Each structure stands twice: as structure tokens, then as C-alpha cells.
Amino acid sequence: MAQIFHPSTNTISKVTIFGGIVLVVVLAGFFAAINRSSYVTEVGVARAQPVPFSHKHHVADDGIDCRYCHTSVETSSFAGIPSTKICMNCHSQIWSESPTLEPVRESFRTGKSIEWTRVHNLPKFVYFDHSIHVQKGVGCTTCHGPVDRMPLMWRENSLYMEWCLECHREPERFVRPRQFVFSVSWQAPPDQVTLGRQLIEEYKIQRLTSCSVCHR
């Protein structure tokens, strides 16, 4: 019987199959890289706000504690967005005529809240409680980065589940004494793991990795 396919068909088939596999791997790597890029995660991307609030100025220059503005961070799942009244406690006296702060004054006069742009915004299927993390010695800068060096706020970490699990699996690498939770200058000591293990015992920290902890 006459040969149906040309002998080169075998070579072409092998090249096609191999090339298809390589293409799939390359595309998977490409999309994985895109998924971890700042384009998707917004890590390091400063977000424009209706009022250019500078954490750098208020925290580093003025020495304002996180809790002055984020009043519910120790007692609630939500850290709290400062009310206009909190802003006006200072700005009724300081920079009271600044055009930049007119949206703040208007909000104070009308009672209409300023529509801030969320920087750290978890999906609705994720439960996160600020208060328990504060009580267990997780510092603000551990998650939010060096806010004292942010003229405009940006996301320091991806907020992906794998990032959360790093701490939930090995909390000794990240926890600090409670008195330094709100410190922006605290640095982990060389023996952080030893300190962390002591704090795990003292604060009764559990290695919570069950799905139901965050997905309720």
C-alpha cells in the first residue's frame, strides 16, 4: 500500500507537540508574572486621593500616632477612616485657609463624608480583623509598610493569600512586643525568631491556617 503521509510528518508532529507544550508553559509563566506585577497587585502604586493626605508629614514630621486617626483599630475589625472632625481638630487652627484643604472644610460644613480611595481593600469573601492582629503583636508597618515615608499611601504588599499564610505559618518571624505595634521605627532584632517564639507563648498565638479562619 502506498504511503499516505510524507516521512517529514513525524518530525513536524513532534515539533508541533513540543512547541505546544513550550507555548503553554511560556503563557502560564507570563500570566503568573502579570498576576504578581504591580499592574495587578498595585504594590508600590501611590493612589490619588481627593485630598493629598501625606502619612509622611503627619507621622514622621508631626509624630501623630496611628490611633489618633484610626480610632477603632484596637477594638474592631475595621481600623476606621478618620472623620472630618478629627482633621479639623488641627486644621481649624493650622493651614485653616489652605485651598488644598477646602474639601475637608466643605465636608465639615456640610456633614458629607469625603470619598477616599481605598488602598488596602480585601475581597468580600475574606474576613480580616485588625484588633486581633494588634493584640497578638502584629505591627502596622508589617502589613502597611513604612507609612512614615509615604507622601501618598501605596500598597506595600500584595495581600494575596500566600502572603497572609507566611505569617500564619511562621508568626515568630513577624510578631513584635505589643508596646511597639504602632511604632514605625521598630526594627526586628537579629534574634527575631527567638523573640517571636517567646511572644507566641506569652500572647498565646496559634498557627491558624484553616480555610474557615479567613473565609467565613
C-alpha positions as CSV (number, residue, x, y, z in Angstrom):
1,M,0.0,0.0,0.0
2,A,1.3,3.5,-0.9
3,Q,2.5,5.6,2.0
4,I,-0.2,8.2,2.9
5,F,1.9,10.7,4.9
6,H,5.3,12.1,3.9
7,P,8.2,10.9,6.2
8,S,8.6,14.5,7.4
9,T,5.2,14.3,9.0
10,N,6.7,12.5,12.1
11,T,9.2,15.4,12.6
12,I,6.5,18.0,12.1
13,S,4.2,16.3,14.6
14,K,7.0,16.0,17.3
15,V,7.9,19.7,16.8
16,T,4.3,20.8,17.0
17,I,3.6,18.8,20.2
18,F,6.8,20.0,21.8
19,G,6.2,23.6,20.6
20,G,2.6,23.4,22.0
21,I,3.9,22.3,25.4
22,V,6.6,25.1,25.4
23,L,3.9,27.6,24.4
24,V,1.6,26.6,27.3
25,V,4.5,26.8,29.8
26,V,5.5,30.2,28.5
27,L,2.0,31.5,28.6
28,A,1.4,30.2,32.1
29,G,4.6,31.9,33.2
30,F,3.7,35.1,31.5
31,F,0.2,35.3,33.1
32,A,1.7,34.3,36.5
33,A,4.2,37.2,36.2
34,I,1.4,39.6,35.2
35,N,-0.7,38.4,38.2
36,R,2.2,39.2,40.6
37,S,3.1,42.5,38.9
38,S,2.3,45.9,40.3
39,Y,-0.2,46.3,37.4
40,V,-2.5,43.7,39.1
41,T,-1.4,43.9,42.8
42,E,-0.9,47.7,42.8
43,V,2.1,47.2,45.1
44,G,4.1,50.4,45.2
45,V,1.5,52.4,43.3
46,A,0.6,55.6,45.1
47,R,-3.2,56.2,44.8
48,A,-4.6,59.7,44.1
49,Q,-6.9,61.0,46.7
50,P,-9.5,63.8,46.8
51,V,-7.2,65.5,49.4
52,P,-3.4,64.7,49.1
53,F,-3.0,63.4,52.6
54,S,0.6,62.7,53.5
55,H,1.3,60.0,56.1
56,K,4.9,61.0,55.8
57,H,4.2,64.5,57.0
58,H,1.6,63.6,59.7
59,V,3.5,60.5,61.1
60,A,7.2,61.3,60.6
61,D,7.2,65.1,60.8
62,D,4.4,65.7,63.3
63,G,4.7,62.4,65.2
64,I,0.9,61.6,65.2
65,D,0.1,58.1,66.5
66,C,-1.8,55.8,64.2
67,R,-4.6,55.5,66.8
68,Y,-5.4,59.2,66.7
69,C,-6.9,58.9,63.3
70,H,-7.6,55.1,63.1
71,T,-9.6,55.1,66.3
72,S,-11.1,51.7,66.2
73,V,-8.0,49.7,65.2
74,E,-7.6,48.2,68.7
75,T,-11.2,47.2,69.2
76,S,-12.8,46.5,65.8
77,S,-12.2,44.5,62.7
78,F,-12.1,47.8,60.8
79,A,-9.3,50.3,61.6
80,G,-11.5,53.2,60.9
81,I,-11.3,56.1,58.5
82,P,-10.9,59.4,60.4
83,S,-13.9,61.7,60.5
84,T,-13.5,65.2,59.2
85,K,-13.9,66.4,62.8
86,I,-10.6,64.7,63.6
87,C,-8.9,66.5,60.7
88,M,-10.4,69.8,61.8
89,N,-9.2,69.4,65.4
90,C,-5.9,70.6,64.0
91,H,-6.8,72.3,60.7
92,S,-9.2,74.7,62.2
93,Q,-6.1,76.3,63.5
94,I,-3.3,75.2,61.2
95,W,-3.5,75.8,57.4
96,S,-7.1,76.8,58.0
97,E,-7.2,78.8,54.8
98,S,-5.3,76.4,52.6
99,P,-7.0,75.8,49.2
100,T,-5.8,72.2,49.3
101,L,-7.9,71.6,52.4
102,E,-11.1,73.1,51.1
103,P,-12.7,69.6,50.6
104,V,-12.0,69.0,54.3
105,R,-13.7,72.2,55.3
106,E,-16.6,71.6,53.0
107,S,-17.1,68.2,54.4
108,F,-17.1,69.6,57.9
109,R,-19.6,72.3,57.0
110,T,-22.0,70.0,55.1
111,G,-21.5,66.8,57.0
112,K,-20.9,64.9,53.8
113,S,-18.0,62.4,54.0
114,I,-15.0,62.7,51.8
115,E,-14.9,59.8,49.3
116,W,-11.4,58.5,49.9
117,T,-9.9,55.9,47.6
118,R,-9.3,52.6,49.3
119,V,-5.7,51.4,49.1
120,H,-5.9,48.2,51.1
121,N,-9.1,46.6,50.0
122,L,-9.6,42.8,50.6
123,P,-12.2,40.8,48.6
124,K,-15.6,40.4,50.2
125,F,-15.0,36.7,50.8
126,V,-12.1,37.4,53.1
127,Y,-12.6,38.2,56.8
128,F,-9.9,40.3,58.5
129,D,-9.9,41.7,62.0
130,H,-7.5,44.4,62.9
131,S,-8.0,44.2,66.6
132,I,-6.9,40.6,67.0
133,H,-3.7,41.2,65.0
134,V,-2.9,44.2,67.1
135,Q,-3.4,42.2,70.3
136,K,-1.1,39.4,69.0
137,G,1.7,41.8,68.3
138,V,1.5,42.3,64.5
139,G,2.8,45.8,63.8
140,C,1.1,48.3,61.5
141,T,4.2,48.5,59.3
142,T,4.4,44.7,59.0
143,C,1.4,44.9,56.7
144,H,1.2,48.5,55.6
145,G,4.9,49.2,55.1
146,P,6.8,52.3,56.1
147,V,3.9,54.7,56.2
148,D,6.1,57.4,57.7
149,R,7.9,57.5,54.3
150,M,4.7,57.7,52.1
151,P,3.8,61.2,50.8
152,L,0.8,59.4,49.3
153,M,-0.3,56.0,50.5
154,W,0.5,52.9,48.5
155,R,0.1,49.2,49.0
156,E,3.3,47.7,50.3
157,N,2.3,44.0,50.0
158,S,0.2,42.1,47.5
159,L,-2.5,41.0,50.1
160,Y,-2.5,37.6,48.3
161,M,-3.4,34.6,50.4
162,E,0.1,33.2,50.2
163,W,1.4,36.4,51.7
164,C,-1.0,36.1,54.7
165,L,-0.1,32.5,55.2
166,E,3.6,33.4,55.6
167,C,2.8,35.0,58.9
168,H,0.1,32.4,59.9
169,R,2.5,29.6,59.4
170,E,5.6,31.2,61.0
171,P,4.3,34.0,63.2
172,E,7.6,34.0,65.1
173,R,9.2,35.8,62.1
174,F,6.8,38.7,62.3
175,V,5.4,39.4,65.7
176,R,6.8,42.1,68.0
177,P,6.1,43.2,71.6
178,R,2.7,44.9,71.9
179,Q,4.2,48.2,73.1
180,F,5.8,48.5,69.7
181,V,2.8,47.6,67.5
182,F,2.2,51.2,66.5
183,S,5.9,52.1,66.2
184,V,7.1,53.0,62.7
185,S,10.8,52.9,63.8
186,W,10.8,49.4,65.4
187,Q,13.3,47.1,63.7
188,A,13.3,43.3,64.1
189,P,16.3,42.2,66.2
190,P,18.9,39.7,65.0
191,D,17.3,37.1,67.2
192,Q,13.8,37.8,66.0
193,V,12.9,34.1,65.8
194,T,13.8,33.6,69.4
195,L,11.9,36.7,70.5
196,G,9.0,35.6,68.3
197,R,8.8,32.2,69.9
198,Q,8.7,33.8,73.4
199,L,5.9,36.1,72.2
200,I,4.0,33.2,70.8
201,E,3.9,31.6,74.2
202,E,3.2,34.9,76.0
203,Y,0.4,36.0,73.7
204,K,-0.9,32.5,73.1
205,I,-0.6,32.9,69.3
206,Q,-1.9,30.0,67.2
207,R,-0.7,28.9,63.7
208,L,-4.1,29.4,62.1
209,T,-4.1,28.0,58.6
210,S,-7.6,26.6,58.3
211,C,-9.7,28.0,55.5
212,S,-12.5,28.9,57.8
213,V,-10.3,31.3,59.8
214,C,-10.5,33.9,57.0
215,H,-13.2,32.5,54.7
216,R,-16.4,32.5,56.7
